[in-house]
């Protein structure tokens, strides 16, 4: 009996040790936007994008050239905005004709000094996912063809109007 118990314990221990260091996608909601392939991220919606940008602490991201501080805005996002770009946007080289896959731009919009909306755009599979959030992360609008977003942004270089391609 003692031998059977020890054998069972040994098998259990070996199973646990064999599983150590292996990552599982089960239950994982985080996707690294800079290294994922479009096939991995295409099904991610605005709520998933929120999880990603907050997990990656977008407030620690680089700021685009000319927008290192809060800038005045006359657009629909409030009277002042703060812009943040992920490492994909920051690493885009001179002469690029479009932003690369995995590019993410986050805009915090303020009215009268109060945060009113957080907008994000994420390039994947050649298209932008547009999303706007309440300050607490609740989705206001989302979609690849969100008319409220795509209409205005059509005038920008590869749909980015706040700053230019390098």
SVG drawing of the C-alpha trace seen along z (x, -y; Angstrom):
<svg xmlns="http://www.w3.org/2000/svg" viewBox="-21 -75 35 77">
<polyline fill="none" stroke="black" stroke-width="0.4" points="0.0,0.0 2.8,-2.4 4.5,-1.7 1.3,-2.4 0.9,-5.7 4.5,-6.7 4.2,-5.8 1.0,-7.9 2.7,-10.8 5.7,-10.4 3.6,-10.4 1.7,-13.5 4.9,-15.3 6.4,-14.5 3.2,-15.7 3.4,-19.0 7.1,-19.5 6.6,-18.7 3.9,-21.4 6.1,-24.1 7.3,-26.8 4.7,-26.1 2.3,-28.9 -1.3,-28.3 -3.6,-30.5 -6.6,-29.3 -8.2,-32.2 -5.6,-34.6 -7.1,-38.0 -3.8,-39.8 -2.3,-40.1 0.9,-42.0 0.0,-44.2 3.5,-44.7 4.4,-41.0 1.1,-39.3 0.1,-38.4 -3.0,-39.8 -4.6,-36.3 -4.1,-36.2 -5.6,-39.7 -8.2,-40.1 -11.0,-38.9 -10.1,-41.2 -12.7,-43.9 -12.5,-47.2 -12.8,-45.6 -9.8,-43.4 -7.9,-46.5 -8.6,-48.2 -7.2,-45.3 -4.1,-45.4 -3.4,-49.1 -4.0,-49.3 -1.9,-46.1 0.9,-47.7 0.4,-51.0 0.0,-53.2 0.7,-56.3 4.3,-55.1 4.5,-54.9 6.4,-57.4 4.7,-60.6 4.7,-61.5 7.0,-64.3 5.4,-67.7 3.0,-66.3 5.3,-65.7 2.9,-67.7 -0.9,-68.3 -2.0,-69.9 -5.0,-72.1 -7.6,-70.5 -10.5,-71.7 -11.8,-68.2 -14.5,-66.2 -12.4,-64.8 -12.3,-67.8 -10.3,-71.0 -7.1,-69.3 -5.5,-66.0 -2.6,-63.8 -1.2,-61.4 0.6,-58.1 2.2,-55.8 3.3,-52.2 6.8,-51.0 5.6,-50.0 4.6,-53.6 7.7,-55.0 10.0,-52.7 8.5,-53.6 11.3,-54.8 11.5,-57.8 10.0,-57.3 7.2,-54.9 4.1,-55.3 1.8,-53.7 1.8,-52.8 2.9,-49.2 0.7,-46.4 0.5,-46.5 0.6,-50.3 -1.5,-51.7 -2.3,-55.4 -4.1,-56.4 -5.6,-59.8 -6.8,-61.1 -9.2,-63.9 -10.1,-66.5 -12.7,-69.2 -12.2,-71.9 -9.3,-69.9 -11.4,-66.8 -10.7,-63.5 -13.8,-62.8 -12.8,-60.1 -10.0,-57.8 -9.7,-57.0 -7.6,-54.3 -6.8,-53.1 -5.0,-49.9 -3.8,-48.8 -4.3,-45.1 -4.7,-43.2 -4.3,-46.5 -7.3,-48.2 -7.7,-50.3 -9.8,-49.2 -11.3,-52.4 -12.5,-52.6 -13.6,-55.2 -13.9,-54.6 -15.3,-56.3 -12.5,-57.1 -13.4,-53.8 -12.9,-51.7 -16.6,-51.3 -16.7,-51.1 -18.5,-54.1 -17.9,-53.2 -15.9,-50.6 -15.4,-49.2 -13.2,-49.1 -15.6,-51.3 -16.9,-53.4 -18.3,-56.3 -17.7,-58.8 -14.0,-57.9 -13.2,-56.9 -14.9,-59.9 -12.6,-62.4 -9.5,-60.3 -9.7,-59.7 -7.9,-63.1 -4.9,-61.9 -1.8,-60.0 -2.9,-56.4 -5.8,-57.7 -3.7,-59.4 -4.5,-63.1 -2.7,-64.2 0.8,-63.7 2.5,-62.8 4.4,-59.7 8.1,-60.2"/>
</svg>
